[in-house]
Amino acid sequence: MDHPKKQLLLICDANLDRAPRVRAAYNALKDEFNFTMAGYEPPPFNDVRYIKIPKKPKAKRRNISWHLKLPSPIKKLCSLFIKIYLLAVEPKQDKRSIKDQHFHLFENEECDLIINHHLNTLELAVALKNKLSVPLINNLHEYYPREFEDQEVWIKYEGPKKIKICQTFLPQADQVFCVCEGIRLEYLKEFGVDSVVIRNDKPYQDITPSSNLGETIKLIHHGAALKSRNLHLLIEAVKDLKGFTLDLMLLPTQQDY
């Protein structure tokens, strides 16, 4: 006799229609759970309830540095003036956490399990776990405290936020998944939180290599357009190869790059 499906709430601060790990979770668990998914855009599944999380606009920080080489007293005075000026002219940002902004969207929600992806919505997921008394799994796609460590502004403003979330809320998850052994060890070392490694592998395909003698070999790179990935070096390398072409399928993460 078939048992009734349990209820699963999946939260992800991303567009659910292009989130491969969300799709993998759905395919793995759809026979056991009825899904409710919360994210920025709806998932591509007809049998899933959807809760829209309004996307928080990114704060545009101005890189004002002309005063930094001035003598200390003058530099401090200029810094104070710049801070007051920016407060006056820049649009006000909602300083509340994602939990405080969006907890009301889940006031009537009931479920048997919560799966949260990434870190930004983890505080919200922990609050729901405590309210509903259900287990929480957190799926870590990256080592977030150093995700964009090559960007000075990110290190200054966003890095400390990721560290605080890891320190405060990650230990409250009942289970944590991550993508590789190196990242597992880093979270364990820095935050004392162990995790289960689940690689982002695709379904097995029973194929064998084929001969391509005399034909052009086509290469494709898929991923985010990030300067730190040095994609320009990949382009330069392929330019010097005979018999190869390169296509780039990129997310516009850093459009100026």
N, C-alpha and C positions, 0 to 999 in steps of 0.2 A: 504493500500500500504506500503510495507516495505521501511523503510528509509535507506539510505546508512550508512554503518558503519563508525564511526570515527576512527582516528588513535591514538594509545596509545604507548608511549615509556616507557618501564620498564627497570630500571637500578638496578643492584644488584651486589655487589662485592663478588660473590660466584660462585660456580659451579651450573649452572641453572638446571642441570639434577638431582640434589639432594637438592632442595630448596623448602620445603613444602609450605611456605607462597607464593612463586611465583606461584606454582601450584594452590593454592587456589584462587589467584587473577585471573589467567587465566580462571579457571572454572567459576568464578563468572561473568566475564566481556566479555567472548569470543563472546557472541551473540550480543554485542553492539560495540565492538572495534576490529579492526585489530591490532595485536600485533607486535611490534618490541622489542626484548629483547637484552640487553647488559649485558655481564657477562664473567666469566673466561672460562666456557665451555658451549656448546650449550644446549638449553632446549629440552625436549623430546616431542616436538610438531611439527608436520609436516607443520602446517599452520602459523608458526611464522618466521618472518625475524630475523636474528641473527647478532649482532655486537660483535666481540670478543674484550674484554678488556685484554691486556696482563697482566698477574699477576706479580706484583712487588715482586722480591725475598726478603725474610725477612733478615734484617740486623742481623748478628750474633755478639752480643756484648760480649766481654770478661769480665768476672767478676774478675778484678784485684784489690785485696784489701790488699796485703801484706804490703803496705806502710802506711796504714791509722793510725796505732798506733805509728808512728814515731813522734818525735818533730815537731812542726808546720813548721818551715822554711825548714827542710829536706823533710817533707811530700809534701809541695808545689812544691819543686824542682823535686821530684820524679813524682808527678802528671803531671807536664809539660813534663818531659821526656817521660812518658808513652803515653801521648796524641800525641806527635810528632812521636813516634815509631809506634803507631797504624795507624796514617795517612799515614805513609810511606809503611807499609807492608800489610795493609788490602785493599781489592778491593774497588774501589770507588763506592758509592751508588748514584743513581739518586735522588737528593734532591728535585726535582720539585714535586708539588702536582699532584694528579691524574687528576685534571682539566687541568693543564698545559701540562701534558704528553699526554692526550688522547682526548682533545677537538676536534682535527682535525678529529677524526673518525666520528664526528657527523656534519661536516660542511654542508652537503647537506640534513640533516634530517629535516623532517616536521612532525608535530604531533599536536593533539588537547589536549593532556593531558600527563603529565609525572608523573610516580610513581617511587620513589626512595626507595630502601630498605637499611637499615643500615645507617651509618654515613660517611663512607670513601669516597663515591662518591657523597655526598650531595653538595659540592662546585661545582662539575661538573654539577649536576642537576640544581642548582640555575643559573649557567651561561647559560644553555640551556633554562631555563624558561624565562630569561630576553631577550635572543636573539629572541626567537620564540613568546614571549608574550602569553604564555599558562599557565594554572594553574599547580601547583606542589603539589603532595601529598607525604609526607615522612612517611615511615612505620618503626617504631622503634621496634626492636625485643627484646632489652635489655635496661637496664640503663647503657649506654656505659661508662660514666665517672668513674664508679667503677666496670666494668665488671670483671677485674682480679685484684682486689685490694689486694689479698693475695700474689701477686708476686711483689717483691721489684723493680725489673728492669722495669716491665711494669708500675708501678706507677710513676717511675722517668721519663721514656721516652715517653710512649704512653698515659698515663692518661691526661697530660696537652694538648696534641693534641686533644683529644676527647672533653675536656672542651672548647677549642677555637672554634672548629667546632660548638658546641652547642650554644655558645654565638654569633657567627658571622652569621651562615647560617641557623640554625634551625628556627629563627623567620621569615625567608624569605619564608618558605613554606606556601602555602595557606591553607593546612590542614595537620594535623599530626595524625597518628594512633599509638597506643601502645598496649601492650598485657595484661595489668592488671591495676587495680585502683591504687595500690601502686606506680607503675612506673609513671603513669600519674601525681600523686601528687608530685613526686620528681622532674620531669621535670618542673612542674608549679612553685614549690617552688624555685628551683635553677636558672631557666632560664626564667621564666615568660611565658612559652609556654604551652598552654593547648592542649589536644589531645582527640581523640575519642578512647575508649577502644574497640578493636576487638580481642576477645580471639582466640587462635589457636585451636579451637574445630574442631573435625572431624564430618562428616555427621552423623545424628542420625541413630542408628541401633535399630530396634525393637526386642530386645532379653530379655530373662529372665534368672535369675540364675539357674544353674543346680546342682544337687547333685553330689558330688565327694567322697562319703564315701568309705573308704577303698583303694583309689587310691592316687598316688603321685600327689601333687599339684605343677605344674611347674610355676616358676616365671621367668620373663624376664625384664631386665633393658636395656633401649635403650637411648643413649645419648653420650656426649663427654667424653673422658677419661681425666678427670681433677682431680688433686690431691685435690683441694679445695672442691670437692664433696664427699670426704671421702668414696669412693666406697669400699675401703678395710674393712671399718667397716660393710658395708652391707654384704660383703662376710663372715666375721666372724660371723655375727648374724645368717645368714642362715645355716652356718655349725652346729650351736647348735640346729637347729630345726629338728624334726623328720617328715618325710613325705613330705619334700619340696626339690625341686632342684632350682638352679638359673643359668640362662644363661645371659651372658653379650653381648650385641650388641653395640659396641663402635666405635665412630669416633676416629682416632689416633691423637687427639689434642696434648696431651703430651705423646709421645711414650715412654719416659723413665719411666713414671708412670705405 
